[in-house]
Amino acid sequence: MCEIIRVKKVIERLEQSFPKDAAYEWDNPGLLAGRFDAPVSRIFVTLDVTDRTLEEAVAWNADLILSHHPLIFGSIRSVNDGDLVGRRLVTMIEKGIAYYAMHTNYDVCRMADLNAQQLYLQDAEVLEQTGERDGAAEGIGRVGLLPEEMTLEELAAFVRKQMKLPHVVVYGDRARKVRRAAVSGGSGKSMTGFALDKHAEVLITGDIDHHTAIDAVSDGLCIIDAGHYGTEYCFIDDIVQLVRKAFPECAVKGAEVMHPGAVL
């Protein structure tokens, strides 16, 4: 007789790799909806729980959703279908779908290294240290040497290829040659100071606003905005592979990759 896999067991395995104590204090990782003892046979992985990804999970008959970004931040005073968060939670509860999120704990323990690997960064070190684990620094982002010196324009093309992106936004002299690069998945406007402190010549990240970009360039730091989704959707395949290996008894599916923005 096959062992019944329960939500709690899946969480225990995930938290071996991405312990919740690695997350920022303001964050909200964990089981956000559903029962710990619910049986699991179909696991759906997505970066965000949106109407589209939830519909995809429901149509596939998922009984557990794993996401990167938590659907719930801060306090909730009611759960009903009058707002988008409540509507999605009601749907999951009605369909018997448990929902677990791993956010900045995943960023610290895996995303930073994954982004560095995508760009073949050499001698990579932590960009923003948030703590230590087993005597080694841990934190958000990485900074290191690119495989070779290249112009900012060449690097933009390299980032597009390696991260499989439809487009990037570049700030700085496109003819400037760069070698030392910082990368920080997700929203990286707060990372420019850390990149400068680590003597990076370029920062690859997402969600860069106009003033952050022009100020960074004035300080000597080029920016490649590869998008919040673009720098983090690698989470989907990474978690799919981890869960498939850990629980071969379960069917595991990743959300369809669909970049939320487009250049027209």
C-alpha positions in Angstrom: 0.0 0.0 0.0 1.4 3.4 -1.0 2.1 6.0 1.7 -0.4 8.9 1.7 1.5 12.1 1.2 0.1 15.0 3.4 0.6 18.7 3.2 2.7 18.7 6.3 5.2 16.3 4.9 5.6 18.4 1.7 6.1 21.5 3.9 8.7 19.8 6.0 10.7 18.9 2.9 10.5 22.4 1.5 11.6 23.9 4.8 14.7 21.7 4.9 15.9 23.7 1.9 14.2 27.0 2.6 13.7 27.4 6.4 11.2 30.1 7.3 13.7 31.7 9.7 15.7 32.8 6.7 12.9 35.1 5.6 12.6 38.8 6.4 10.5 39.7 9.5 8.0 41.5 7.3 7.4 38.6 5.1 4.6 36.0 5.2 5.8 32.6 4.0 4.1 29.4 5.1 0.8 27.5 4.8 -1.6 30.4 4.0 -4.7 28.3 3.4 -5.8 24.7 3.9 -5.2 21.8 6.3 -1.8 20.5 7.3 -3.1 16.9 7.3 -4.8 17.1 3.9 -3.7 14.4 1.5 -1.7 15.5 -1.5 -1.4 13.9 -5.0 -1.3 16.8 -7.4 1.0 19.8 -6.8 0.8 23.0 -8.8 3.7 25.5 -8.8 3.5 29.1 -9.7 5.3 32.4 -9.1 2.0 34.2 -8.2 -1.5 33.1 -7.4 -3.4 35.2 -9.9 -6.9 34.5 -11.4 -5.2 33.0 -14.4 -2.9 30.6 -12.5 -5.6 29.7 -10.0 -7.9 28.8 -12.9 -5.1 26.7 -14.3 -4.6 24.9 -11.0 -8.3 24.2 -10.5 -8.7 22.9 -14.1 -5.8 20.5 -13.4 -7.4 19.4 -10.2 -4.5 20.4 -8.0 -4.8 19.8 -4.3 -1.8 21.9 -3.3 -0.5 25.1 -4.7 3.1 26.2 -4.1 3.9 29.9 -4.9 6.8 32.3 -4.5 4.9 35.5 -3.7 2.5 35.1 -0.8 -1.1 36.0 -1.6 -1.6 37.3 1.9 0.4 40.2 3.3 -0.6 42.0 6.5 -3.9 41.6 8.3 -7.1 40.3 6.7 -10.4 41.2 8.4 -12.6 39.1 6.2 -12.4 36.4 3.6 -15.1 36.7 1.0 -15.5 37.2 -2.8 -15.7 41.0 -2.5 -12.0 41.5 -3.3 -9.4 39.7 -5.3 -7.5 38.2 -2.4 -10.6 37.0 -0.7 -12.0 35.7 -4.0 -8.9 33.6 -4.6 -8.9 32.2 -1.0 -12.6 31.3 -1.2 -12.0 29.5 -4.5 -9.1 27.5 -3.0 -11.0 26.6 0.2 -14.1 25.6 -1.8 -12.0 23.4 -4.1 -10.1 21.8 -1.2 -6.8 23.2 -2.4 -4.1 23.9 0.2 -1.8 26.8 -0.4 1.8 27.3 0.7 4.2 30.2 -0.1 8.0 30.5 0.2 9.2 34.0 -0.5 12.3 35.8 0.9 13.4 32.5 2.5 13.6 31.1 -1.0 15.3 34.3 -2.2 18.0 33.9 0.4 18.5 30.2 0.2 18.1 29.6 -3.5 17.0 32.4 -5.8 20.3 34.3 -5.4 22.4 31.4 -6.4 20.0 30.4 -9.2 20.3 33.9 -10.7 24.1 33.8 -10.4 24.2 30.5 -12.1 22.0 31.8 -15.0 24.7 34.5 -15.7 27.7 32.2 -15.0 29.0 34.6 -12.3 32.4 33.7 -11.1 33.6 34.1 -7.5 30.1 35.1 -6.5 29.4 36.5 -3.0 26.3 37.7 -1.2 25.1 41.1 -2.3 23.1 42.0 0.8 23.9 39.9 3.8 20.9 39.1 6.0 22.5 36.5 8.3 24.7 33.5 8.6 24.0 29.8 8.3 26.6 27.1 9.1 29.3 29.8 9.4 28.7 31.2 5.9 27.1 34.5 4.9 23.6 34.3 3.5 21.4 37.0 1.9 19.8 38.6 -1.1 21.5 38.8 -4.5 24.9 37.9 -5.6 27.9 39.9 -7.0 30.8 38.5 -9.0 32.6 38.4 -12.4 30.9 37.8 -15.7 32.4 35.1 -17.9 34.2 37.8 -19.8 34.2 41.5 -20.2 31.5 42.8 -22.5 29.7 46.0 -23.4 26.5 46.9 -21.6 24.7 46.2 -24.8 26.3 42.8 -25.2 25.4 42.0 -21.6 21.8 43.0 -22.2 21.6 40.5 -25.0 23.3 37.9 -22.8 20.8 38.5 -20.0 17.9 38.2 -22.4 19.2 34.9 -23.7 20.2 33.4 -20.3 16.9 34.3 -18.6 14.8 33.7 -21.7 13.2 37.1 -21.7 11.3 39.0 -24.4 13.0 42.3 -23.5 15.1 44.2 -21.0 15.5 47.9 -20.2 19.0 49.3 -20.1 20.2 52.4 -18.2 23.8 53.6 -18.8 26.2 53.9 -21.7 25.6 50.9 -23.9 29.2 51.0 -25.2 30.7 50.8 -21.7 32.6 47.7 -21.0 31.6 45.9 -17.8 32.9 42.7 -15.9 31.8 42.9 -12.3 28.0 42.4 -12.1 25.4 42.2 -9.3 22.2 40.3 -9.7 19.1 40.5 -7.5 15.9 38.8 -8.5 12.6 40.6 -8.1 12.3 44.2 -7.0 15.8 45.6 -6.8 15.6 49.4 -6.3 16.9 49.0 -2.7 19.9 47.0 -4.0 21.8 49.8 -5.8 23.7 50.9 -2.7 24.8 47.4 -2.0 25.9 47.0 -5.6 28.0 50.1 -5.4 29.5 49.1 -2.1 30.5 45.8 -3.6 32.1 47.7 -6.6 29.7 46.3 -9.2 29.7 48.0 -12.5 26.2 46.8 -13.4 23.1 45.6 -11.5 20.7 43.1 -13.1 17.3 43.2 -11.3 13.7 44.2 -11.8 11.2 47.0 -10.9 13.6 49.9 -11.3 11.9 53.3 -11.3 13.1 56.3 -13.3 14.8 58.2 -10.4 16.5 55.1 -9.0 17.9 54.4 -12.4 19.2 57.8 -13.3 20.7 58.3 -9.8 22.5 54.9 -10.1 23.9 55.8 -13.5 25.2 59.1 -12.0 26.9 57.1 -9.3 28.6 54.9 -11.9 26.3 51.9 -11.8 24.6 50.7 -15.0 21.2 49.0 -14.7 19.6 46.2 -16.6 16.0 45.9 -15.6 15.0 42.4 -16.6 11.6 42.6 -14.8 10.3 41.2 -11.5 8.8 38.2 -13.2 11.7 37.8 -15.6 14.3 37.5 -12.9 12.2 35.2 -10.7 10.1 32.8 -12.8 13.0 30.3 -12.7 11.4 29.5 -9.3 8.7 27.5 -11.1 10.9 24.9 -12.8 13.3 24.8 -9.8 10.5 23.9 -7.4 8.9 21.5 -9.9 12.1 19.5 -10.1 12.7 19.5 -6.4 9.2 18.3 -5.6 9.1 15.7 -8.3 12.4 14.2 -6.9 11.2 14.3 -3.3 7.7 13.0 -4.0 7.7 10.8 -7.1 4.2 9.5 -6.0 2.7 13.0 -6.8 1.9 14.6 -10.1 3.6 18.0 -10.3 2.9 20.8 -12.8 4.3 24.2 -13.2 2.2 27.2 -14.3 2.5 28.3 -17.9 5.3 30.9 -18.3 3.6 34.1 -19.3 5.4 37.4 -18.9 2.9 40.0 -17.6 4.2 42.9 -19.7 4.8 43.5 -23.3 6.6 46.1 -25.5 4.3 47.2 -28.3 
